[in-house]
Amino acid sequence: MLVVDDSEGVRSSVSDLLRSAGYTVLEAEDTQAAIEVLRGTRVGAVVLDVRMPGGGGLAVLETLDDPPPVILMSAFPLDSDEYTRADAKIFVQLVKPFHPRRLLEAVASAMGPADSSTENPAGGSEPDT
C-alpha cells in the first residue's frame, strides 16, 4: 500500500490508520516521489491525493500503464476533464474530509482484508504492501 499526500499531517494520519488496520504502508510526499516508488515497488493499492506539487495525482496516474487499485482523495471532486483523464485508473474517489471507516472500506474492497494480501515487491509472500 502506498499513501501519497503532500500534507504531512494527512499522509501520517492516513498511514497510521492503515497500519493500525494491519496494512504495510509506504509513503510518498509528492508526485515525483510517488512515481519513483511505483516504478520500483509493486504495491497492492495507492491512496493518492489529487492536488500536489509536481503535477499531482493525475500526473502520477498518467505515468502508470497498469496501476494497482487507486483510491483518489481530494478536498474537491474532479472536474469533468480531470475525471475523463483519470476515470479508467480510479478505483474510488473520496472527498476530504472523509470518515476513516470509509477509507478502510475502500482499501479492503480494493485489496482485501489486511491479513489476506500476499504481494510483495520481489514476487514472494509478504503481507500487505
Secondary structure by P-SEA (a helix, b strand, c coil): cccccccaaaaaaaaaaaaaaccbbbbbccaaaaaaaaacccccccccccccccccaaaaaaaccccccccccccccccaaaaaaccccccccccccccaaaaaaaaaaaccccccccccccccccccc
